[in-house]
Amino acid sequence: MKTGWKIAIGAGVAAVAAIAAVGVWKWPEIQRARFVASMFSGQEQVERFRNMDAYFPVRAFRRGGPVSDLPQGETIDLPATYAYGGETRDTQAFLADTDTTGLMAVSQGRVVYENYRRGNDRDTRWISWSVGKSFISALIGIAVEEGHIASIDDKLVDYAPELKGTSYDGVTIRNALEMSSGVAWNEDYSDPDSDISRFGRALAFGSSMVEFAKTLGRANEPGTVNLYNSLDAQMLGLVLLRATGESPSEYLEDRIWSKIGAEHDGYWVLDDTGMELAAGGVNVTLRDYARFGLLYLNGGKWNGERIVPADWVKASHTPDAPRLMPGKQELSDTVWGYGYLWWLPRAADGPFAAVGIYNQFIYVDPAQDLVIVKTSANSDYGRTNEETSFREDETIALFEAMAAKIRAGN
């Protein structure tokens, strides 16, 4: 009997040890699964968004050369209120409600406002989410200029043959840049069964994004309907890799990050296959997001050096089809306009923006020589599929109020 107990106890200990070993082995996946499960649940995300490398594998991209100066200008006070939806809204309440962690305005090349919240500072790297799509756009433009990509009217499969047989077979690079792939997609963050929710779970558990693409159908002919689809940008990251022979991180480091005087190295979130989360995995500091915005404000030049082709920068924020124009369009799922992975919130020839979930923004206003950057962790984001949850259009209203105050000389 005693021997039986010893055997049973020994077996139990072995089982616990085995479970513990599996837990250690699977700990990254467990942590990522918890991360993804908590998104759009109302849970606070600040600590996670500034520590993405604790949850996902990452690849660094290095800065280079002297840090470019962002000279201090005359500091403005934020407008106490702004107008939105026929109401007067309180600025400080909005910044608190959207869990703002950083806000910066650069007017005529000078910093006129810079403030950090929720424990962030000028050294904090913060997740871009879909702001990173605009980084992919810049890299595609450079790859075209360098001849790695012959034309954006080439098909994705011309560069990434592994997409043959998927719904991306027949889609052009232009289609993907303009969120017009025709691939069936649901980007409703409040729906746990939506495609974007499944995409998040696939990333958490290390699935190949090409394998994930195979689960999607075709809803429209490519190039006919503007339907926001994060996987379109992910597929462009794959095309960039295959066309240039460099990962998006390496290409970003070589062509942009080492040339614009960034203050800090950045890093890009990867999936378990070693592929960048091209749909939104860039992590850099607030000031370096501002530098990327200034690069586009300056038509793709930095200190006189051409970094991004000028015609690409212009095309990136110029809608080239009716479905991409700002305003209600029959063949678009949004009232904002769209270029090449850049948004046009108000007018086709007005300010343009890189925008990410939870209220990440790089807002570029060429007419006023102004860049505004906002990082946030809006815990209400995506809890419903409405602007009252997203508060993106409202953010633009705040930026417009800031721009008006800067224009009036504070």
C-alpha positions as CSV (number, residue, x, y, z in Angstrom):
1,M,0.0,0.0,0.0
2,K,2.8,2.4,0.9
3,T,4.6,1.6,-2.3
4,G,1.4,2.3,-4.2
5,W,1.1,5.7,-2.6
6,K,4.7,6.4,-3.4
7,I,4.1,5.5,-7.1
8,A,0.9,7.6,-7.2
9,I,2.7,10.6,-5.6
10,G,5.6,10.2,-7.9
11,A,3.3,10.1,-10.9
12,G,1.5,13.2,-9.6
13,V,4.7,15.1,-9.2
14,A,5.8,14.1,-12.7
15,A,2.5,15.2,-14.1
16,V,2.7,18.6,-12.4
17,A,6.3,19.0,-13.6
18,A,5.2,18.1,-17.2
19,I,2.4,20.6,-17.0
20,A,4.7,23.2,-15.7
21,A,7.2,22.5,-18.4
22,V,4.5,22.9,-21.1
23,G,3.5,26.1,-19.4
24,V,7.0,27.5,-19.6
25,W,7.4,26.4,-23.1
26,K,4.0,27.9,-24.1
27,W,4.3,31.0,-21.9
28,P,4.8,33.5,-24.8
29,E,1.7,32.1,-26.5
30,I,-0.2,32.2,-23.3
31,Q,0.8,35.8,-22.7
32,R,0.0,36.8,-26.2
33,A,-3.4,35.1,-26.0
34,R,-4.2,37.0,-22.9
35,F,-3.1,40.2,-24.6
36,V,-5.3,39.6,-27.6
37,A,-8.3,38.5,-25.5
38,S,-8.2,41.7,-23.5
39,M,-8.2,44.0,-26.5
40,F,-11.4,46.0,-27.1
41,S,-12.7,44.8,-23.7
42,G,-12.3,48.1,-21.9
43,Q,-9.2,46.9,-20.1
44,E,-6.4,49.3,-19.6
45,Q,-3.6,48.8,-22.1
46,V,-1.0,51.5,-21.4
47,E,1.6,49.1,-19.9
48,R,1.2,46.7,-22.7
49,F,1.5,49.3,-25.5
50,R,4.8,50.6,-24.2
51,N,6.2,47.1,-23.7
52,M,5.2,45.2,-26.8
53,D,8.5,43.4,-26.9
54,A,7.5,41.6,-23.7
55,Y,4.7,39.9,-25.5
56,F,5.9,39.4,-29.1
57,P,9.1,38.6,-30.9
58,V,10.5,41.8,-32.4
59,R,13.2,43.0,-34.8
60,A,15.1,46.3,-34.2
61,F,15.8,49.0,-36.7
62,R,18.7,51.2,-35.8
63,R,19.0,55.0,-35.9
64,G,22.1,56.5,-37.4
65,G,24.2,59.7,-37.6
66,P,23.5,62.9,-35.6
67,V,20.1,63.3,-34.0
68,S,18.2,65.9,-36.0
69,D,17.2,68.9,-34.1
70,L,13.6,69.7,-33.3
71,P,14.0,73.2,-32.1
72,Q,11.8,74.7,-29.5
73,G,9.3,77.3,-30.6
74,E,7.0,79.5,-28.6
75,T,4.9,77.1,-26.6
76,I,1.1,77.2,-27.0
77,D,-1.6,76.4,-24.5
78,L,-4.0,73.9,-25.8
79,P,-7.5,75.2,-26.6
80,A,-9.7,74.8,-23.5
81,T,-12.5,73.5,-25.7
82,Y,-13.2,72.5,-29.3
83,A,-16.4,72.0,-31.3
84,Y,-17.6,68.6,-32.3
85,G,-21.0,67.2,-33.2
86,G,-22.7,70.5,-32.5
87,E,-21.4,70.6,-29.0
88,T,-18.5,72.3,-27.1
89,R,-16.2,69.6,-25.8
90,D,-13.6,69.9,-23.0
91,T,-10.0,69.3,-24.3
92,Q,-8.5,67.9,-21.0
93,A,-11.5,65.6,-20.5
94,F,-11.0,64.2,-24.0
95,L,-7.3,63.6,-23.5
96,A,-8.1,61.8,-20.3
97,D,-11.0,59.8,-21.7
98,T,-8.9,58.6,-24.7
99,D,-6.0,57.6,-22.4
100,T,-3.6,60.0,-24.1
101,T,0.1,59.2,-23.4
102,G,1.7,61.7,-25.7
103,L,0.7,64.8,-27.7
104,M,3.1,66.9,-29.8
105,A,2.7,69.7,-32.3
106,V,5.5,70.9,-34.7
107,S,4.7,74.2,-36.4
108,Q,7.0,75.6,-39.1
109,G,9.7,73.2,-38.0
110,R,9.5,74.2,-34.3
111,V,8.0,72.3,-31.4
112,V,5.1,74.4,-30.0
113,Y,3.6,71.7,-27.8
114,E,4.9,68.5,-26.2
115,N,3.4,66.7,-23.3
116,Y,3.5,63.2,-21.9
117,R,1.0,61.4,-19.7
118,R,0.3,58.1,-18.0
119,G,4.0,57.5,-17.3
120,N,5.3,57.9,-20.8
121,D,8.3,60.2,-21.6
122,R,10.4,61.2,-24.6
123,D,12.2,57.8,-24.4
124,T,9.1,55.6,-24.5
125,R,8.6,53.5,-27.5
126,W,4.9,53.1,-28.3
127,I,3.0,50.7,-30.6
128,S,1.9,52.3,-33.9
129,W,-0.9,50.0,-34.7
130,S,-2.2,51.1,-38.1
131,V,0.0,54.2,-38.3
132,G,2.6,51.5,-39.3
133,K,0.7,51.0,-42.5
134,S,1.9,54.5,-43.6
135,F,5.5,53.3,-43.0
136,I,4.8,50.4,-45.3
137,S,3.5,52.8,-47.9
138,A,6.7,54.8,-47.8
139,L,8.8,51.7,-48.2
140,I,6.8,50.5,-51.2
141,G,7.3,53.9,-52.8
142,I,11.1,53.6,-52.3
143,A,11.1,50.1,-53.6
144,V,9.3,51.3,-56.8
145,E,11.9,54.1,-57.2
146,E,14.8,51.7,-56.8
147,G,13.3,49.3,-59.4
148,H,12.6,46.4,-57.0
149,I,9.0,46.8,-57.9
150,A,8.4,47.6,-61.6
151,S,4.9,49.0,-61.2
152,I,2.2,49.2,-58.5
153,D,-0.1,47.9,-61.2
154,D,1.8,44.6,-61.0
155,K,0.0,41.8,-59.1
156,L,0.9,40.8,-55.6
157,V,1.6,37.2,-56.8
158,D,4.2,38.5,-59.3
159,Y,6.4,39.1,-56.2
160,A,4.8,36.7,-53.6
161,P,3.9,33.6,-55.6
162,E,2.8,31.9,-52.3
163,L,-0.4,34.0,-52.6
164,K,-1.4,32.0,-55.7
165,G,-4.8,30.3,-55.1
166,T,-5.7,32.7,-52.3
167,S,-8.2,35.6,-52.7
168,Y,-5.2,37.8,-53.2
169,D,-4.5,36.1,-56.5
170,G,-5.3,38.8,-59.1
171,V,-5.0,41.8,-56.7
172,T,-2.6,44.5,-57.6
173,I,-0.2,46.4,-55.4
174,R,-2.3,49.5,-56.1
175,N,-5.4,47.7,-55.0
176,A,-3.9,46.8,-51.7
177,L,-2.4,50.3,-51.1
178,E,-5.9,51.7,-51.6
179,M,-7.7,49.2,-49.5
180,S,-9.5,48.0,-52.6
181,S,-8.4,44.3,-52.8
182,G,-11.9,43.0,-53.0
183,V,-11.1,40.3,-50.4
184,A,-14.0,39.6,-48.1
185,W,-13.2,41.2,-44.7
186,N,-14.9,42.4,-41.5
187,E,-12.8,44.9,-39.4
188,D,-15.4,45.2,-36.6
189,Y,-13.3,45.2,-33.4
190,S,-16.3,44.7,-31.3
191,D,-17.2,41.4,-33.0
192,P,-15.1,38.4,-31.6
193,D,-15.9,36.5,-34.7
194,S,-14.8,39.2,-37.2
195,D,-11.8,38.7,-39.5
196,I,-9.7,41.3,-37.6
197,S,-10.4,39.4,-34.4
198,R,-9.4,36.1,-36.0
199,F,-6.3,37.9,-37.4
200,G,-5.3,38.9,-33.9
201,R,-5.7,35.3,-32.6
202,A,-3.7,34.0,-35.5
203,L,-0.9,36.4,-34.6
204,A,-1.1,35.4,-31.0
205,F,-0.7,31.8,-31.7
206,G,2.0,32.2,-34.3
207,S,0.1,31.3,-37.4
208,S,1.4,32.1,-40.9
209,M,-0.3,35.1,-42.4
210,V,-0.3,33.5,-45.8
211,E,-2.1,30.5,-44.3
212,F,-4.5,33.0,-42.7
213,A,-5.1,34.6,-46.1
214,K,-6.2,31.2,-47.4
215,T,-9.2,31.4,-45.1
216,L,-10.7,34.5,-46.8
217,G,-13.0,34.7,-49.7
218,R,-13.6,37.3,-52.4
219,A,-16.4,39.9,-51.9
220,N,-15.8,42.3,-54.9
221,E,-13.7,42.6,-58.0
222,P,-10.3,44.1,-57.1
223,G,-10.1,47.9,-57.5
224,T,-13.9,48.5,-57.3
225,V,-14.8,49.0,-53.6
226,N,-12.9,50.8,-50.8
227,L,-13.2,48.4,-47.8
228,Y,-10.7,48.8,-45.0
229,N,-8.8,45.6,-44.6
230,S,-5.6,45.3,-42.4
231,L,-4.6,42.2,-44.2
232,D,-4.1,44.2,-47.4
233,A,-1.2,46.0,-45.7
234,Q,0.1,42.7,-44.3
235,M,0.3,41.3,-47.8
236,L,2.2,44.4,-49.0
237,G,4.8,43.7,-46.3
238,L,5.3,40.3,-47.8
239,V,5.6,41.8,-51.3
240,L,8.2,44.2,-49.9
241,L,10.2,41.3,-48.4
242,R,10.1,39.3,-51.6
243,A,10.8,42.2,-53.9
244,T,13.8,43.7,-52.0
245,G,15.2,40.7,-50.3
246,E,15.2,42.7,-47.1
247,S,12.7,42.5,-44.2
248,P,10.5,45.6,-43.7
249,S,12.6,46.4,-40.6
250,E,15.9,46.2,-42.5
251,Y,14.6,48.2,-45.4
252,L,13.2,50.9,-43.0
253,E,16.5,51.1,-41.2
254,D,18.5,51.4,-44.4
255,R,16.3,53.7,-46.4
256,I,14.7,55.9,-43.7
257,W,15.5,55.4,-40.1
258,S,19.3,55.8,-40.4
259,K,18.8,59.0,-42.5
260,I,16.3,61.2,-40.7
261,G,18.2,61.8,-37.4
262,A,15.9,59.7,-35.3
263,E,16.6,59.9,-31.6
264,H,16.0,56.2,-30.8
265,D,16.2,52.8,-32.4
266,G,12.8,51.4,-33.0
267,Y,11.5,47.8,-33.2
268,W,8.9,46.0,-35.3
269,V,6.6,43.3,-33.9
270,L,7.0,39.9,-35.6
271,D,4.9,36.8,-35.9
272,D,6.4,33.5,-35.1
273,T,7.6,32.9,-38.6
274,G,9.8,36.0,-38.3
275,M,7.6,38.2,-40.5
276,E,6.8,41.8,-39.5
277,L,3.3,42.8,-38.5
278,A,3.2,45.1,-41.5
279,A,-0.4,46.0,-40.7
280,G,0.7,47.9,-37.6
281,G,3.7,46.7,-35.6
282,V,6.1,49.7,-35.6
283,N,7.3,50.9,-32.1
284,V,9.1,54.2,-31.9
285,T,9.0,57.3,-29.7
286,L,6.6,60.3,-30.0
287,R,9.3,62.6,-31.3
288,D,10.4,60.0,-33.9
289,Y,6.8,59.6,-35.1
290,A,6.8,63.4,-35.5
291,R,10.0,63.1,-37.6
292,F,8.3,60.7,-39.9
293,G,5.4,63.1,-40.2
294,L,7.8,65.9,-41.0
295,L,9.4,63.8,-43.7
296,Y,6.0,63.7,-45.5
297,L,5.3,67.3,-44.7
298,N,8.6,68.1,-46.5
299,G,7.6,66.1,-49.6
300,G,9.9,63.2,-48.8
301,K,13.1,65.2,-48.2
302,W,15.2,65.4,-45.1
303,N,17.8,68.2,-44.8
304,G,17.9,68.4,-48.6
305,E,18.3,64.6,-49.1
306,R,15.6,62.8,-51.1
307,I,14.3,59.9,-48.9
308,V,10.9,59.1,-50.3
309,P,10.1,60.0,-53.9
310,A,8.2,63.3,-54.1
311,D,5.6,62.0,-56.6
312,W,5.0,59.1,-54.2
313,V,4.4,61.3,-51.3
314,K,1.9,63.4,-53.3
315,A,0.1,60.3,-54.7
316,S,0.0,58.8,-51.1
317,H,-2.5,61.5,-50.1
318,T,-4.3,62.1,-53.4
319,P,-7.3,59.9,-54.0
320,D,-7.3,58.7,-57.6
321,A,-10.8,57.3,-57.8
322,P,-14.3,58.4,-56.8
323,R,-14.6,55.6,-54.2
324,L,-11.5,57.1,-52.4
325,M,-12.7,60.7,-52.1
326,P,-13.7,62.1,-48.8
327,G,-17.5,62.2,-48.1
328,K,-20.2,59.6,-48.3
329,Q,-19.5,57.3,-51.3
330,E,-21.6,54.4,-52.5
331,L,-18.5,52.2,-53.0
332,S,-16.7,53.0,-49.7
333,D,-17.2,51.9,-46.1
334,T,-16.0,55.3,-44.7
335,V,-16.6,59.0,-45.1
336,W,-12.9,59.7,-44.9
337,G,-10.9,59.7,-48.1
338,Y,-8.0,57.4,-48.8
339,G,-4.7,57.5,-50.7
340,Y,-1.9,54.9,-50.4
341,L,-2.3,53.8,-46.8
342,W,-2.9,57.4,-45.7
343,W,-6.2,59.0,-44.7
344,L,-7.9,62.2,-45.9
345,P,-10.2,63.1,-43.0
346,R,-11.9,66.2,-44.6
347,A,-10.8,67.2,-48.1
348,A,-8.9,65.6,-50.9
349,D,-6.4,68.5,-50.9
350,G,-6.4,69.1,-47.2
351,P,-4.6,67.6,-44.2
352,F,-3.8,63.9,-44.3
353,A,-3.1,61.4,-41.5
354,A,-1.7,58.1,-40.5
355,V,-4.2,56.6,-38.0
356,G,-4.1,53.6,-35.7
357,I,-6.5,51.9,-33.4
358,Y,-6.8,53.2,-29.8
359,N,-6.2,56.7,-31.2
360,Q,-2.7,56.8,-32.6
361,F,-2.2,59.7,-35.1
362,I,0.3,61.4,-37.3
363,Y,-1.6,64.4,-38.7
364,V,0.1,66.4,-41.5
365,D,-1.3,69.8,-42.6
366,P,0.9,71.1,-45.4
367,A,-1.1,74.4,-45.8
368,Q,-0.2,75.3,-42.2
369,D,3.3,73.7,-42.1
370,L,2.1,71.6,-39.2
371,V,2.5,68.1,-37.8
372,I,0.5,66.8,-34.8
373,V,1.2,63.5,-33.2
374,K,-0.9,61.7,-30.6
375,T,-0.3,58.4,-28.9
376,S,-3.1,56.8,-26.8
377,A,-4.6,53.7,-25.3
378,N,-8.3,54.6,-25.5
379,S,-9.7,51.8,-23.4
380,D,-13.2,52.3,-24.9
381,Y,-11.9,51.9,-28.5
382,G,-13.7,49.2,-30.4
383,R,-16.2,48.3,-27.7
384,T,-18.8,49.3,-30.2
385,N,-18.5,49.8,-33.9
386,E,-19.3,53.5,-33.7
387,E,-17.6,56.9,-33.5
388,T,-18.6,57.2,-29.9
389,S,-16.2,54.4,-29.2
390,F,-13.6,55.2,-31.9
391,R,-13.4,59.0,-31.3
392,E,-11.2,59.3,-34.4
393,D,-13.3,62.0,-36.2
394,E,-13.4,63.9,-32.9
395,T,-9.6,63.7,-32.6
396,I,-9.4,65.5,-36.0
397,A,-11.7,68.2,-34.6
398,L,-9.3,68.7,-31.7
399,F,-6.4,69.0,-34.1
400,E,-8.3,71.5,-36.1
401,A,-8.8,73.6,-33.0
402,M,-5.1,73.3,-32.2
403,A,-4.3,74.4,-35.7
404,A,-6.6,77.4,-35.5
405,K,-5.0,78.5,-32.2
406,I,-1.5,78.1,-33.7
407,R,-2.6,80.1,-36.8
408,A,-4.0,82.9,-34.6
409,G,-0.7,83.1,-32.7
410,N,-2.0,81.4,-29.5
